Amino acid sequence: MSESDFLNRKILIIDDEKDITDLIETVLLKEGFKNVYAAHNGLDGILRCRHESPDVVVLDIMLPDIDGIEVCKRIREFSYCPILFLSSKNRETDKIMGLSMGGDDYITKPFSPREIAFRIKAQLRRQQYAGMKKANNSCVIEVSDITIDSEHSQVYKNGDEVILTAKEYQLLLYLAENQNKIVNKEVLCDVVWGEDYIGYDNTISVHIRHLREKLEDNPSKPKFIITVIGLGYKLVNK
């Protein structure tokens, strides 16, 4: 992807404070981005997301109509684009909630607009890397009755589509690309979240549990997504 293509990616900011959307937009335009959009409540944000198909969404958790968590859940019904949460809440439980609901990053207020620009670029580069990997590998991975279509970011079990959040999908895809191998949590955290592992143990566990609930016949006795105590996780292809 050329620098021009990179800077033509679409970014949607959903925040009810116009001063904040204007500030972020100004910084992104200075960084060279051409397509920056804004919405000032949750419902308008969802509609704008459907219409514009952004490559990244910056989403405030506190909105006047529906909260950002609900907005994230509704966006995840039709889009896998990275979602960066903005919030004045900085407790670990709040971050885990946001990330487990399908968010890709969590930024607390007050924040540096340049930091947001940096994090947006990091998400776009991760997408670019994933696209390059996809182009060089087979688009379909099969693990027993689970099929992963990486070209269209779709997952099927016994032929029926299974709806996953972006993070659940990324976790599953990485485990499938390394099936029958133990993958430690530090690696999963780095690949999927782009962050150091410290503080992410519960977040990873929640996502693994959700994957089992959606893909295993008996989630309490998983056959495919196996925990290797003290080491990490393994996707077993029997």
N, C-alpha and C positions, 0 to 999 in steps of 0.2 A: 504494500500500500504506500502510495506516494504521500509526501507531506501535505499536498493539496487535498487529497482524499481524506487524510486524517483530520484536517481542520474543517472539512465540510460535514463531519459527523454532527448529528442533531442532538441538542441537549435541552431537556425540559426541566424548569425549576418550578416547584409547586410550594408556595409559601404565601401566607395571607398578609405578610408585611412587605408592602411594595418597596420600601427602602432596602430591604434585604435582597429581593429579586433584582432590583436595579443595580445594587452593588456587585452581586455575583455576575450579572450579565456584563457589566462594564469591564470587570477583570477578565472574563472569558473572551470578550471581543479584543481586548488588548493583547491577549495571548494568541490571537489569530483565528479563533473560532468564528465561523460565518453564520451558523444557524442555531441561535439561542432563543428559546421560547419561555413564556412564563404563564402560570395560572395561579389564582389567588384563593382558591378553595378546592376541597377534595374532589367534588363532582366535576367541576370544570377541568381539573387536572386529569381525571380519568378520560374524559371526552377528548381532551387535547392529545393525550397519549395515544388513543385509538387513531386519531386523525393524522398525527404527525409521525407516528412510529419512531420515537426518539431512540438514539443509541445509548443514552444515559439519562436517568431521572434523578434530580436532587429533590428530596421530599422532606418537608417539615412534618414532624409528628403531631404537633398541636395545630389543628386547623379548625375553622369556625363551624363547619357543617359535619363532616365525618373525620375521624382522626386518621393520621398517616398510616397507622397499622392496617386499618380497613382499606385505605386507598391502595396500599401495597398488595394486599390479598386480591383485590379486584383486578389490578394490573396484571398480576401473575396468572390470571385466567386467560390472557391473550398475548402476553409478552414476557420474554426472558431477559430483557435489557437490564443492565446493572442498575440498582437503586441504591442511592446514598442517602441515608437518613440524616436529617438535622434535628437536634433536640437540645433543650436546656437541661434534660435529665441525664446525669452521668453515672447513675448506679449500674453495677454490673448486671443486675437483673433486667434493667431497662434495655441495655445493649443486647443481652441474650434474646429478649423478646423480639426486638427489631430484626436481628439477624436470623432467628429461627422462623420468622414469618416470611422470609424471602428477600430480606435486605442483603446488600453486598458490602456495605460499609456503614459506619456510624460515627458522625462528627458532632461533638458537643459545642453548644454555644457558651460563651462567645468564641468565634472562630476567625481564622485568617482567610479572607477570600482567595488568596494565592494558594493556601493549603487545599482548598476545595478544587481549584483548577488543577493542582498537582494530582490529587486523588482521581479526578475525572480522567486525566491523561493516563494514569496507571490502569484504570479499568478499560479504557479503549485499547491500550497496548496489549492487555491480557486477552481481549477479544481478538485482536489482530493475530497474536501468537496462536490462539486456539484455531483460528481460521486456517493458518498455515499448516498446522498439524493435521487438520481435517483434510486438507487438500492432498496431503502426502500419505494418507492412510485410508483403509477401507472405511466406507461410511456406515456400515452395519456391523454391530457386534452382537453375538448371540451367546447367552449364558443360560443353558437349559431352556426354560419356557419364557425367558426374558429376552426381548430384542431391543437394542438401542440403535436408533437411526440418528447418527450424529450429524448428518447433513441437514436434517430438519429439526434437530433437538427434540425428538419424540421417543417415548419409551412405551413398549407394549408388553403385556403379560398374557400369554395364551391368545394372542391376536387382538386383545382389547387394549386400547390406549390408557396409560396411567399418567395422570397429571401430577407433575412434580414442580416444586419451586426451583428457581435458578440454582440455588446452592445444593439442593438435593440432587438435581441433575448433574451438576459438576462433580459432586462427590461420587455418584454412581459411575459416571463416565471414567473418572480417573481409576477407580477400583477395577472397572471392567477392562481398561487398557493394561492393567497390571494383575489380571485375574490369576488366582492360585498363588499369588505372592503376598507376603505380609507387608502392609503399608503402615508406617508409624504415624501417629497423630501430628507430629511436627511437620512431616511432609504434607499431609492433607491440609493442614492449616496454611502452609505456605502456598500451595498450589491453588486452593479454592478461595481463601480469604486474602492472600498476599500479606499476611501478618505473622509476627512471631507467635509461637504456640501459647505463651503464658497468658492465662485468663480465658482460653478458648476451650478448655476441656469439656465443660458442660454444653457449650454450643455444638461441638462436634457430636457429643453423645445424643443430644436432642435430634440432630439431623439424621444420624444413623437409625435412631428409633423410628422416626417418621418413614424412612425408607423401608424398614422392615415391615411396618404396618401396611404399607402400600404394595409391597412386592412379595412378602413371604406368606405362605399358606397359614403358618402358625408363627406369628411374630415373636412369641415367647420362647419358641424353640427354632431359631432360624437355621435354614439349610444352606443358604447362599452367602449372606452377609455375616461373617463369623468374627467374633471378638477373640483375639489372641491375647490373653491376659498378660499385661506388662509390656506388650510389644506394639499392638495396634489392631488393624482390621484386615480381613482378607475376603475377597469375593471368590467363592469356590464354584468352579464349573465342573459339575459331575457328569 
